Amino acid sequence: MAAKQSIVLVFFVISITIMTTTSSAKSFQAKNRAKGLDLGKETVTSIQFYFHDTVSGKTPSAVRVAEATDTEKSPTLFGALLMADDPLTETPDPKSKLLGRAQGLYGSASQKDLCLIMAMNFGFTEGPYNGSSISLFGKNSALNNIREMPIVGGTGVFRLARGYAAAKTHWFDPTTGDAIVGYNVTVVH
């Protein structure tokens, strides 16, 4: 009989613990979801900046971190994966005002065309968007004149962001792979 009472007592304690933990977790989630989110009127913001991707020299801003076995045999470098920490500037001049950094990954995702899959966070360090960021994830058909990629989220003033980025190559050095790309980004937040 004592064993049955012990089992019932243990079951009771476990049930109370689960109910208390579940209740606390729901309360925490509800409070954090609502805090700081203005779900009223949405804002549309357009931003223009220049992305400086340097893969050559002594201090590259993007480095190859992985590759497939036959990457070097591929005309598109299919299978190469790079990690980037690229400056974002106000104009195409690398010495112009630094607005933030593009940090993330991009990789060659096509065997026939120069097509990159990009997962980038554009973090702003100047101006009205200081401390905020937007996240891009999508296909960049790098040889197209203008490439459109989705904006899938953001932080700070760009919480719950969605939109698109239109990228256009401003300058490209085929010998080194270095590039300056203009971005026009439209964000709904």
N, CA, C and O of each residue as an XYZ file, in Angstrom:
756
protein
N       0.812     -1.195      0.000
C       0.000      0.000      0.000
C       0.856      1.259      0.000
O       0.516      2.242     -0.659
N       1.969      1.237      0.737
C       2.858      2.389      0.807
C       3.465      2.674     -0.562
O       3.689      3.833     -0.913
N       3.728      1.635     -1.330
C       4.296      1.820     -2.672
C       3.290      2.535     -3.569
O       3.675      3.410     -4.345
N       2.011      2.179     -3.477
C       0.982      2.844     -4.283
C       0.868      4.314     -3.894
O       0.732      5.179     -4.760
N       0.921      4.596     -2.598
C       0.840      5.990     -2.148
C       2.044      6.786     -2.638
O       1.901      7.949     -3.017
N       3.219      6.181     -2.636
C       4.437      6.861     -3.112
C       4.330      7.161     -4.600
O       4.706      8.247     -5.043
N       3.825      6.217     -5.369
C       3.675      6.419     -6.807
C       2.674      7.538     -7.083
O       2.906      8.382     -7.948
N       1.556      7.544     -6.345
C       0.547      8.591     -6.515
C       1.138      9.949     -6.137
O       0.890     10.936     -6.829
N       1.902     10.017     -5.067
C       2.520     11.261     -4.625
C       3.514     11.765     -5.673
O       3.516     12.955     -5.989
N       4.354     10.887     -6.215
C       5.318     11.268     -7.247
C       4.579     11.767     -8.494
O       4.958     12.788     -9.069
N       3.539     11.061     -8.911
C       2.748     11.483    -10.069
C       2.146     12.871     -9.833
O       2.146     13.709    -10.735
N       1.634     13.116     -8.625
C       1.036     14.397     -8.272
C       2.079     15.522     -8.344
O       1.803     16.585     -8.901
N       3.257     15.297     -7.793
C       4.331     16.307     -7.802
C       4.762     16.610     -9.247
O       4.952     17.771     -9.610
N       4.913     15.572    -10.056
C       5.298     15.767    -11.458
C       4.226     16.558    -12.196
O       4.556     17.451    -12.975
N       2.958     16.254    -11.972
C       1.856     16.960    -12.634
C       1.851     18.435    -12.264
O       1.691     19.289    -13.136
N       2.022     18.744    -10.996
C       2.057     20.140    -10.537
C       3.258     20.862    -11.159
O       3.133     22.009    -11.589
N       4.405     20.207    -11.209
C       5.610     20.812    -11.795
C       5.392     21.119    -13.268
O       5.753     22.203    -13.727
N       4.816     20.197    -14.012
C       4.560     20.405    -15.440
C       3.581     21.555    -15.641
O       3.792     22.399    -16.512
N       2.505     21.600    -14.840
C       1.519     22.680    -14.986
C       2.144     24.034    -14.661
O       1.875     25.014    -15.356
N       2.956     24.109    -13.640
C       3.600     25.369    -13.252
C       4.589     25.809    -14.321
O       4.615     26.983    -14.689
N       5.396     24.895    -14.820
C       6.381     25.220    -15.851
C       5.691     25.674    -17.127
O       6.106     26.666    -17.727
N       4.653     24.976    -17.554
C       3.917     25.339    -18.764
C       3.278     26.704    -18.594
O       3.315     27.516    -19.518
N       2.695     26.976    -17.440
C       2.060     28.266    -17.191
C       3.093     29.388    -17.234
O       2.826     30.439    -17.817
N       4.259     29.193    -16.634
C       5.314     30.214    -16.641
C       5.816     30.457    -18.051
O       6.043     31.604    -18.437
N       5.993     29.408    -18.818
C       6.495     29.549    -20.188
C       5.500     30.329    -21.038
O       5.906     31.202    -21.805
N       4.211     30.036    -20.919
C       3.203     30.755    -21.696
C       3.183     32.225    -21.298
O       3.094     33.098    -22.161
N       3.265     32.503    -20.008
C       3.259     33.876    -19.528
C       4.468     34.629    -20.071
O       4.329     35.767    -20.519
N       5.642     34.021    -20.041
C       6.865     34.642    -20.552
C       6.737     34.942    -22.041
O       7.089     36.036    -22.480
N       6.238     33.987    -22.822
C       6.095     34.183    -24.260
C       5.109     35.296    -24.566
O       5.370     36.122    -25.441
N       3.989     35.338    -23.871
C       2.971     36.353    -24.140
C       3.511     37.750    -23.839
O       3.275     38.681    -24.610
N       4.219     37.903    -22.747
C       4.768     39.203    -22.380
C       5.796     39.666    -23.416
O       5.778     40.827    -23.825
N       6.685     38.778    -23.841
C       7.740     39.161    -24.771
C       7.233     39.419    -26.180
O       7.803     40.248    -26.889
N       6.196     38.746    -26.599
C       5.648     38.973    -27.933
C       5.076     40.384    -28.047
O       5.239     41.042    -29.074
N       4.423     40.833    -27.019
C       3.750     42.117    -27.077
C       4.684     43.285    -26.782
O       4.432     44.396    -27.249
N       5.731     43.074    -26.038
C       6.608     44.161    -25.604
C       7.291     44.839    -26.794
O       8.005     44.190    -27.558
N       7.071     46.125    -26.943
C       7.778     46.916    -27.944
C       7.284     46.761    -29.375
O       7.877     47.343    -30.283
N       6.237     46.009    -29.605
C       5.737     45.840    -30.967
C       4.510     46.710    -31.181
O       3.494     46.545    -30.507
N       4.611     47.622    -32.112
C       3.467     48.435    -32.496
C       2.854     47.762    -33.718
O       3.378     47.874    -34.826
N       1.767     47.080    -33.513
C       1.161     46.316    -34.598
C       0.142     47.130    -35.379
O      -0.658     46.576    -36.133
N       0.171     48.451    -35.198
C      -0.755     49.329    -35.911
C      -0.263     49.579    -37.324
O      -0.034     48.642    -38.089
N      -0.105     50.835    -37.661
C       0.270     51.260    -39.004
C       1.656     50.746    -39.395
O       2.610     50.837    -38.623
N       1.744     50.206    -40.605
C       3.041     49.741    -41.116
C       3.737     50.879    -41.854
O       3.099     51.769    -42.416
N       5.056     50.820    -41.834
C       5.883     51.820    -42.488
C       6.623     51.168    -43.645
O       7.055     50.019    -43.544
N       6.768     51.895    -44.738
C       7.582     51.436    -45.854
C       8.830     52.310    -45.878
O       8.742     53.535    -45.958
N       9.995     51.665    -45.806
C      11.269     52.368    -45.796
C      12.102     51.920    -46.984
O      12.198     50.726    -47.271
N      12.702     52.879    -47.672
C      13.630     52.572    -48.768
C      15.020     53.031    -48.350
O      15.204     54.148    -47.869
N      15.987     52.151    -48.542
C      17.372     52.428    -48.152
C      18.268     52.091    -49.335
O      18.047     51.094    -50.022
N      19.272     52.913    -49.569
C      20.274     52.596    -50.586
C      21.642     52.591    -49.919
O      21.966     53.475    -49.126
N      22.436     51.584    -50.254
C      23.806     51.500    -49.743
C      24.628     50.670    -50.705
O      24.099     50.087    -51.652
N      25.934     50.622    -50.453
C      26.863     49.866    -51.300
C      27.584     48.825    -50.459
O      28.071     49.101    -49.362
N      27.635     47.638    -51.005
C      28.189     46.434    -50.382
C      29.563     46.224    -51.011
O      29.667     46.085    -52.230
N      30.621     46.200    -50.194
C      31.995     46.049    -50.682
C      32.495     44.658    -50.312
O      32.826     44.398    -49.155
N      32.548     43.770    -51.292
C      32.960     42.384    -51.073
C      34.384     42.207    -51.588
O      34.620     42.233    -52.796
N      35.325     42.029    -50.673
C      36.730     41.878    -51.028
C      37.186     40.468    -50.669
O      37.230     40.100    -49.495
N      37.524     39.682    -51.693
C      37.981     38.307    -51.460
C      39.485     38.166    -51.677
O      40.038     37.085    -51.477
N      40.150     39.246    -52.085
C      41.591     39.194    -52.358
C      42.354     40.029    -51.331
O      41.763     40.711    -50.494
N      43.676     39.957    -51.417
C      44.540     40.787    -50.584
C      44.803     40.212    -49.210
O      44.408     39.091    -48.888
N      45.489     41.021    -48.403
C      45.896     40.575    -47.063
C      44.754     40.609    -46.053
O      44.762     39.854    -45.081
N      43.773     41.480    -46.275
C      42.649     41.585    -45.336
C      41.313     41.494    -46.076
O      40.597     42.489    -46.190
N      40.981     40.315    -46.573
C      39.697     40.163    -47.280
C      38.525     40.330    -46.310
O      38.642     40.067    -45.113
N      37.398     40.774    -46.859
C      36.183     40.882    -46.039
C      35.284     39.663    -46.220
O      34.280     39.520    -45.523
N      35.645     38.786    -47.155
C      34.918     37.526    -47.357
C      35.950     36.426    -47.605
O      36.865     36.595    -48.411
N      35.799     35.314    -46.914
C      36.754     34.214    -47.043
C      36.020     32.903    -47.295
O      34.918     32.679    -46.795
N      36.661     32.045    -48.081
C      36.090     30.728    -48.357
C      36.249     29.865    -47.115
O      37.354     29.716    -46.594
N      35.151     29.301    -46.644
C      35.180     28.478    -45.436
C      34.936     26.998    -45.726
O      35.207     26.144    -44.882
N      34.417     26.693    -46.937
C      34.179     25.291    -47.310
C      34.046     25.206    -48.822
O      33.752     26.192    -49.498
N      34.269     24.014    -49.329
C      34.073     23.778    -50.763
C      33.926     22.290    -51.024
O      34.366     21.452    -50.236
N      33.295     21.982    -52.148
C      33.130     20.594    -52.575
C      34.455     20.096    -53.154
O      35.350     20.890    -53.442
N      34.569     18.812    -53.319
C      35.795     18.204    -53.827
C      36.207     18.751    -55.181
O      37.394     18.987    -55.410
N      35.257     18.960    -56.086
C      35.581     19.401    -57.453
C      35.285     20.879    -57.710
O      35.113     21.274    -58.863
N      35.224     21.684    -56.688
C      34.869     23.098    -56.849
C      35.777     23.807    -57.844
O      35.288     24.549    -58.696
N      37.073     23.598    -57.757
C      38.022     24.302    -58.626
C      37.865     23.914    -60.098
O      38.267     24.678    -60.975
N      37.292     22.751    -60.386
C      37.068     22.316    -61.769
C      35.811     22.942    -62.375
O      35.623     22.912    -63.591
N      34.956     23.506    -61.528
C      33.687     24.067    -61.980
C      33.871     25.513    -62.450
O      34.524     26.299    -61.764
N      33.305     25.877    -63.612
C      33.403     27.272    -64.070
C      32.635     28.251    -63.178
O      32.880     29.457    -63.226
N      31.714     27.740    -62.372
C      30.937     28.596    -61.480
C      31.396     28.481    -60.024
O      30.804     29.092    -59.134
N      32.449     27.700    -59.784
C      32.922     27.397    -58.421
C      31.814     26.760    -57.580
O      31.717     26.989    -56.374
N      30.977     25.949    -58.250
C      29.865     25.265    -57.592
C      30.356     24.551    -56.340
O      31.315     23.780    -56.383
N      29.688     24.817    -55.231
C      30.027     24.172    -53.970
C      30.894     25.005    -53.052
O      31.141     24.599    -51.916
N      31.368     26.161    -53.506
C      32.173     27.030    -52.642
C      31.250     27.797    -51.693
O      30.188     28.270    -52.097
N      31.659     27.914    -50.445
C      30.899     28.631    -49.430
C      31.804     29.670    -48.786
O      32.903     29.349    -48.335
N      31.340     30.926    -48.742
C      32.126     32.012    -48.175
C      31.407     32.655    -47.003
O      30.180     32.749    -46.984
N      32.189     33.097    -46.024
C      31.687     33.852    -44.876
C      32.102     35.291    -45.091
O      33.258     35.560    -45.417
N      31.167     36.228    -44.913
C      31.443     37.634    -45.201
C      31.223     38.525    -43.988
O      30.351     38.281    -43.154
N      32.035     39.554    -43.921
C      31.876     40.666    -42.982
C      32.227     41.916    -43.783
O      33.284     42.518    -43.594
N      31.315     42.294    -44.683
C      31.564     43.337    -45.674
C      31.048     44.699    -45.210
O      29.972     44.794    -44.620
N      31.827     45.760    -45.482
C      31.339     47.097    -45.159
C      30.187     47.516    -46.067
O      30.130     47.146    -47.240
N      29.278     48.292    -45.501
C      28.180     48.909    -46.236
C      28.410     50.416    -46.170
O      28.491     50.994    -45.086
N      28.515     51.044    -47.341
C      28.820     52.469    -47.363
C      27.733     53.274    -48.059
O      26.856     52.729    -48.728
N      27.817     54.575    -47.882
C      26.840     55.494    -48.438
C      26.951     55.635    -49.955
O      25.940     55.804    -50.637
N      28.174     55.566    -50.486
C      28.415     55.681    -51.928
C      29.302     54.520    -52.368
O      29.754     53.748    -51.523
N      29.561     54.376    -53.662
C      30.430     53.287    -54.115
C      31.892     53.450    -53.676
O      32.653     52.482    -53.693
N      32.281     54.650    -53.290
C      33.648     54.901    -52.842
C      33.879     54.171    -51.511
O      33.170     54.424    -50.537
N      34.865     53.269    -51.468
C      35.127     52.526    -50.223
C      35.438     53.434    -49.031
O      35.296     53.012    -47.883
N      35.856     54.665    -49.287
C      36.191     55.598    -48.208
C      35.006     56.477    -47.798
O      35.136     57.338    -46.928
N      33.845     56.251    -48.434
C      32.665     57.039    -48.062
C      32.150     56.583    -46.695
O      32.648     55.612    -46.126
N      31.165     57.283    -46.188
C      30.636     57.036    -44.844
C      30.206     55.587    -44.667
O      29.434     55.057    -45.466
N      30.713     54.951    -43.612
C      30.353     53.575    -43.269
C      28.979     53.588    -42.598
O      28.792     54.247    -41.575
N      28.018     52.859    -43.177
C      26.664     52.792    -42.639
C      26.433     51.556    -41.785
O      25.547     51.545    -40.930
N      27.235     50.502    -42.015
C      27.051     49.262    -41.278
C      27.867     48.147    -41.890
O      28.832     48.391    -42.614
N      27.467     46.904    -41.591
C      28.193     45.739    -42.087
C      27.203     44.688    -42.562
O      26.125     44.510    -41.996
N      27.611     43.992    -43.633
C      26.856     42.832    -44.120
C      27.590     41.610    -43.601
O      28.741     41.368    -43.965
N      26.937     40.852    -42.764
C      27.568     39.667    -42.186
C      26.707     38.446    -42.486
O      25.496     38.445    -42.265
N      27.366     37.409    -42.997
C      26.627     36.195    -43.307
C      27.392     35.285    -44.233
O      28.620     35.324    -44.307
N      26.636     34.461    -44.939
C      27.191     33.446    -45.832
C      26.661     33.620    -47.240
O      25.539     34.084    -47.444
N      27.483     33.243    -48.214
C      26.983     33.069    -49.573
C      27.761     31.941    -50.218
O      28.945     31.738    -49.946
N      27.069     31.217    -51.075
C      27.693     30.068    -51.713
C      27.252     29.916    -53.147
O      26.153     30.325    -53.521
N      28.121     29.324    -53.948
C      27.814     29.070    -55.352
C      26.869     27.874    -55.425
O      27.209     26.766    -55.013
N      25.672     28.126    -55.961
C      24.623     27.111    -55.907
C      24.181     26.600    -57.265
O      23.163     25.914    -57.358
N      24.921     26.917    -58.325
C      24.527     26.465    -59.653
C      25.728     25.886    -60.381
O      26.841     26.404    -60.285
N      25.489     24.811    -61.105
C      26.563     24.191    -61.881
C      26.768     24.867    -63.230
O      27.829     24.733    -63.838
N      25.740     25.604    -63.708
C      25.816     26.172    -65.054
C      25.904     27.691    -65.082
O      26.519     28.252    -65.990
N      25.303     28.367    -64.111
C      25.283     29.826    -64.080
C      25.944     30.311    -62.793
O      26.030     29.568    -61.815
N      26.408     31.556    -62.796
C      26.931     32.130    -61.565
C      25.748     32.572    -60.716
O      25.205     33.662    -60.901
N      25.363     31.721    -59.796
C      24.196     31.935    -58.952
C      24.601     31.676    -57.509
O      25.091     30.597    -57.174
N      24.394     32.665    -56.667
C      24.745     32.545    -55.262
C      23.486     32.416    -54.421
O      22.461     33.027    -54.726
N      23.565     31.632    -53.379
C      22.529     31.634    -52.354
C      23.098     32.460    -51.218
O      24.178     32.174    -50.702
N      22.346     33.503    -50.830
C      22.843     34.435    -49.822
C      21.983     34.396    -48.563
O      20.754     34.390    -48.629
N      22.649     34.371    -47.428
C      22.016     34.528    -46.116
C      22.804     35.627    -45.423
O      23.866     35.375    -44.854
N      22.278     36.851    -45.471
C      23.010     38.030    -44.988
C      22.193     38.817    -43.981
O      20.969     38.916    -44.076
N      22.901     39.367    -43.023
C      22.336     40.310    -42.079
C      22.992     41.662    -42.350
O      24.208     41.805    -42.225
N      22.180     42.649    -42.720
C      22.689     44.001    -42.928
C      22.460     44.764    -41.617
O      21.346     45.198    -41.323
N      23.524     44.915    -40.845
C      23.436     45.600    -39.558
C      23.893     47.041    -39.697
O      24.995     47.300    -40.181
N      23.056     47.981    -39.277
C      23.357     49.398    -39.440
C      23.978     49.971    -38.167
O      23.534     49.673    -37.058
N      25.014     50.798    -38.345
C      25.748     51.373    -37.220
C      25.725     52.896    -37.225
O      26.349     53.518    -36.366
N      25.029     53.503    -38.161
C      24.969     54.960    -38.290
C      23.560     55.409    -38.623
O      22.745     54.632    -39.121
N      23.286     56.670    -38.340
C      22.043     57.290    -38.778
C      20.813     56.789    -38.047
O      20.914     56.232    -36.954
N      19.650     56.987    -38.652
C      18.379     56.660    -37.976
C      18.175     55.163    -37.763
O      17.322     54.776    -36.965
N      18.928     54.314    -38.447
C      18.759     52.860    -38.319
C      19.848     52.232    -37.456
O      19.960     51.008    -37.398
N      20.655     53.057    -36.782
C      21.726     52.572    -35.921
C      21.188     51.550    -34.923
O      20.225     51.824    -34.206
N      21.804     50.386    -34.878
C      21.374     49.325    -33.974
C      20.297     48.419    -34.537
O      19.911     47.446    -33.890
N      19.808     48.719    -35.725
C      18.778     47.897    -36.359
C      19.407     47.080    -37.486
O      20.506     47.385    -37.949
N      18.707     46.057    -37.912
C      19.224     45.234    -39.009
C      18.075     44.692    -39.846
O      16.928     44.628    -39.406
N      18.426     44.303    -41.079
C      17.487     43.594    -41.944
C      18.170     42.323    -42.423
O      19.387     42.294    -42.608
N      17.393     41.287    -42.621
C      17.931     39.990    -43.025
C      17.461     39.626    -44.421
O      16.273     39.701    -44.737
N      18.411     39.232    -45.241
C      18.151     38.843    -46.625
C      18.461     37.353    -46.756
O      19.465     36.872    -46.231
N      17.601     36.638    -47.452
C      17.865     35.231    -47.742
C      17.298     34.926    -49.115
O      16.088     35.011    -49.320
N      18.167     34.569    -50.064
C      17.648     34.251    -51.380
C      18.714     34.045    -52.425
O      19.911     34.043    -52.138
N      18.246     33.870    -53.651
C      19.078     33.586    -54.814
C      19.562     34.888    -55.446
O      18.772     35.792    -55.717
N      20.861     34.969    -55.674
C      21.470     36.126    -56.312
C      22.082     35.651    -57.634
O      23.177     35.088    -57.650
N      21.374     35.881    -58.732
C      21.892     35.525    -60.062
C      22.871     36.625    -60.465
O      22.497     37.590    -61.131
N      24.118     36.468    -60.056
C      25.110     37.538    -60.061
C      25.394     38.152    -61.427
O      25.856     39.292    -61.488
N      25.136     37.444    -62.523
C      25.411     38.011    -63.839
C      24.233     38.799    -64.413
O      24.382     39.466    -65.437
N      23.081     38.732    -63.775
C      21.949     39.551    -64.211
C      22.222     41.009    -63.856
O      22.861     41.299    -62.844
N      21.741     41.916    -64.685
C      21.965     43.337    -64.436
C      21.411     43.760    -63.073
O      22.107     44.399    -62.284
N      20.155     43.397    -62.804
C      19.537     43.683    -61.515
C      18.986     42.381    -60.958
O      18.295     41.632    -61.647
N      19.308     42.129    -59.689
C      18.840     40.918    -59.015
C      17.927     41.312    -57.867
O      18.238     42.219    -57.095
N      16.797     40.623    -57.763
C      15.853     40.889    -56.685
C      15.887     39.729    -55.701
O      15.773     38.565    -56.086
N      16.046     40.069    -54.420
C      16.117     39.056    -53.371
C      15.196     39.438    -52.218
O      14.985     40.624    -51.967
N      14.646     38.456    -51.516
C      13.697     38.765    -50.445
C      14.359     39.220    -49.146
O      15.418     38.726    -48.760
N      13.710     40.168    -48.491
C      14.034     40.534    -47.115
C      13.071     39.731    -46.250
O      11.855     39.813    -46.424
N      13.616     38.959    -45.321
C      12.787     38.008    -44.576
C      12.619     38.355    -43.099
O      11.933     37.636    -42.372
N      13.231     39.439    -42.650
C      13.070     39.815    -41.248
C      13.953     40.990    -40.891
O      14.643     41.557    -41.738
N      13.915     41.344    -39.613
C      14.731     42.446    -39.151
C      14.664     42.601    -37.651
O      13.914     41.906    -36.967
N      15.476     43.544    -37.144
C      15.503     43.856    -35.718
C      15.430     45.363    -35.541
O      15.543     46.116    -36.508
N      15.241     45.800    -34.296
C      15.167     47.229    -34.010
C      13.980     47.856    -34.703
O      12.865     47.343    -34.608
N      14.204     48.979    -35.412
C      13.088     49.637    -36.109
C      12.526     48.755    -37.225
O      11.435     49.020    -37.729
N      13.256     47.716    -37.611
C      12.809     46.833    -38.686
C      12.207     45.518    -38.183
O      12.179     44.535    -38.923
N      11.729     45.487    -36.945
C      11.079     44.268    -36.438
C       9.929     43.875    -37.347
O       9.188     44.728    -37.837
N       9.790     42.588    -37.565
C       8.744     42.004    -38.412
C       8.853     42.476    -39.862
O       7.852     42.523    -40.576
N      10.050     42.823    -40.294
C      10.259     43.344    -41.650
C      10.034     42.277    -42.706
O      10.235     41.082    -42.490
N       9.604     42.775    -43.862
C       9.525     41.960    -45.068
C       9.701     42.929    -46.223
O       9.413     44.119    -46.098
N      10.172     42.416    -47.337
C      10.376     43.305    -48.467
C      11.295     42.665    -49.491
O      11.344     41.444    -49.637
N      12.029     43.532    -50.202
C      12.939     43.016    -51.216
C      14.142     43.942    -51.361
O      14.094     45.126    -51.027
N      15.206     43.361    -51.866
C      16.423     44.100    -52.171
C      16.690     43.956    -53.657
O      16.653     42.852    -54.201
N      16.957     45.071    -54.307
C      17.368     45.055    -55.711
C      18.861     45.370    -55.727
O      19.285     46.441    -55.293
N      19.651     44.425    -56.233
C      21.106     44.568    -56.251
C      21.585     44.777    -57.684
O      21.107     44.136    -58.619
N      22.542     45.692    -57.830
C      23.131     45.955    -59.139
C      24.634     46.126    -58.956
O      25.086     46.936    -58.147
N      25.400     45.350    -59.719
C      26.852     45.425    -59.605
C      27.337     46.777    -60.109
O      27.053     47.179    -61.237
N      28.067     47.460    -59.255
C      28.650     48.750    -59.618
C      30.042     48.554    -60.232
O      30.418     49.234    -61.187
N      30.792     47.608    -59.661
C      32.157     47.330    -60.115
C      32.504     45.883    -59.779
O      32.138     45.374    -58.719
N      33.213     45.231    -60.693
C      33.635     43.853    -60.465
C      34.991     43.637    -61.115
O      35.204     44.030    -62.262
N      35.910     43.011    -60.386
C      37.226     42.664    -60.919
C      37.242     41.147    -61.136
O      37.323     40.389    -60.169
N      37.166     40.692    -62.402
C      37.112     39.251    -62.657
C      38.400     38.518    -62.267
O      38.380     37.307    -62.048
N      39.498     39.232    -62.181
C      40.768     38.602    -61.793
C      40.774     38.236    -60.317
O      41.200     37.141    -59.948
N      40.302     39.151    -59.470
C      40.342     38.907    -58.018
C      39.017     38.395    -57.465
O      38.999     37.692    -56.455
N      37.919     38.738    -58.112
C      36.595     38.404    -57.590
C      36.032     39.485    -56.679
O      34.925     39.336    -56.162
N      36.778     40.576    -56.471
C      36.292     41.683    -55.641
C      35.148     42.398    -56.353
O      35.116     42.473    -57.581
N      34.213     42.919    -55.566
C      33.050     43.584    -56.166
C      32.503     44.673    -55.252
O      32.653     44.625    -54.031
N      31.867     45.651    -55.881
C      31.070     46.658    -55.178
C      29.677     46.562    -55.775
O      29.500     46.685    -56.987
N      28.697     46.345    -54.924
C      27.321     46.128    -55.378
C      26.408     47.149    -54.708
O      26.419     47.304    -53.487
N      25.618     47.840    -55.525
C      24.629     48.766    -54.996
C      23.372     48.017    -54.611
O      22.903     47.156    -55.355
N      22.825     48.339    -53.452
C      21.588     47.728    -52.964
C      20.541     48.817    -52.761
O      20.791     49.807    -52.073
N      19.385     48.633    -53.352
C      18.205     49.432    -53.058
C      17.240     48.494    -52.355
O      16.771     47.520    -52.944
N      16.946     48.786    -51.104
C      16.137     47.896    -50.288
C      14.832     48.592    -49.920
O      14.833     49.734    -49.461
N      13.728     47.896    -50.126
C      12.407     48.382    -49.711
C      11.894     47.437    -48.646
O      11.782     46.230    -48.863
N      11.582     48.007    -47.485
C      11.193     47.202    -46.330
C       9.857     47.694    -45.784
O       9.652     48.893    -45.588
N       8.958     46.753    -45.543
C       7.692     47.045    -44.856
C       7.886     46.543    -43.424
O       8.241     45.385    -43.204
N       7.649     47.425    -42.461
C       7.833     47.054    -41.050
C       6.864     47.799    -40.153
O       6.878     47.610    -38.937
